[in-house]
Amino acid sequence: MTADVLLINPPDTKSKYKKYFNIRIPPLGILYIAAVLEENGVDVEVIDCAAGDIDYSGIEKRVEETEPFLVGITSTTPLILEALRSAEAVRRVSDAYIVLGGPHATFMHDEILRENTSIDIIVKGEGEYTVLDIYRTLRIGGDLAAVDGIVYRRGERIVENPDRPPVEDLDALPYPARHLVPPDNYRVFDDNLAVATMICSRGCPMQCSFCASSALHGKRVRRRSTGDVVEEIRQIQDNLGISAIGFMDDTFTLYPRWVEEFCREVIKQDLGIEWGCTARVDRINRSLMDLMKKAGCHTLFFGVESGDQGILDRVKKGTHIDQIKHVFATAHDLGMRTIASAAIGLPGETRETANKTIKFVKSLKPSFALFSVATPYPGTDFFSKVREDGSLQMDWSQYDLLSSVVETSSLTREEIKKLQRKAFRDFYLRPSYLIQGLRREGFYFLKIVKSALSA
């Protein structure tokens, strides 16, 4: 079967979420792009290599079968090398235009174009209408100079066009083209629990120095209407038979009043969904959690980051230790599953503060804990500072939140990695915790523990 455009989510063997929690989620970014293309009469196919365990030879085979005019590939920093290898696989069997998008491409476009001749064009920021414009322009032999939001090669020069404004009306976007990927590929926690993902907002006003969200989507938050979100849930239920939803917003609870309105609508319409989301401890309280639970929310993911207030202040997290304690105690009291995410090796980290964080996370009694190695991703203030200091090493294969890529003034990279391993051991190898986890989650809980201990 041929297609005008083939969109690729590259192979992924190192995601910490896939590794620890058996999380395989649909690639919403390229599914939104696919939906806009289809809405405008373009034939599209999608290959989700990460969920389908498709390798580079599999990519070559699909490209030969579809004979696309244009191939789009998404790229995060942890998977940029896989994205580039995917482009090389495409180029081995096709002369199609190859477009690279995603966070890493947005912030490192010049480096990528200089070093990778397989890539023709890079999309910066949100890609739905940029990719459509690229396709239309190339199809008529037009000039790419007219397409905002791209960087491309013109002869020996790299040309960067003006930025494209972000999508203002998110309700106007078609729902992601979920029919283009096999729904059975996507799971969270339990192999038997099929899941769909959604996003209700873009943009983030927070200033966390380790996060690139505001640089990618802007500081001004654009929200969908609750009615549009509920309608998409109904479509997922009707078309896919799935009622487990993971909301992928950077912070789902950023605007509590919106969450309240959404929850009341879910309850009113008796949607019968089970869902989880990200939350900030300063954007949630007991009454909101109680309402969320009544609306089907069972899992809350919190970025705790550190148990040391000085480090939280240094990375501009904007939260306080007492807030974190209170929110976790409340969630525990309400019987909600919680995931605490912390980072070892943030600026100012010492052996003492790292051990303080480990002890603190244990005291919160979350259902699960993730201990990442602090990683300076492109687009973050963290990255800019490390680069200015001259201590940045850019072996992207190490930018996986599991490998140590930067030292602190007190800790070497090796010491940071050892402290991360200690964190996983100290948290997961507690007899009382193991017994409670087995009772709560069942035997697949042991798979999570085993994966965490292999970090």
Secondary structure, 3 states (H helix, E strand, C coil): CCCCEEEEECCCCCCHHHHHHCCECCCHHHHHHHHHHHHCCCCEEEEEHHHHCCCHHHHHHHHHHHCCCEEEEECCCCCHHHHHHHHHHHHHHCCCEEEEECHHHHHCHHHHHHHCCCCCEEECCCCHHHHHHHHHHHHCCCCHHHCCCEEEEECCEEEECCCCCCCCCHHHCCCCCHHHCCHHHCECCCCCCECEEECCEECCCCCCCCCCHHHHHCCCCEECCHHHHHHHHHHHHHHHCCCEEEECCCCCCCCHHHHHHHHHHHHHCCCCCEEEEEECHHHCCHHHHHHHHHCCEEEEEEEEECCCHHHHHHCCCCCCHHHHHHHHHHHHHHCCEEEEEEEECCCCCCHHHHHHHHHHHHHHCCCEEEEEECCCCCCCHHHHHHHHHCCCCCCHHHCCCCCCCCCCCCCCHHHHHHHHHHHHHHHHCCHHHHHHHHHHHCCHHHHHHHHHHCC
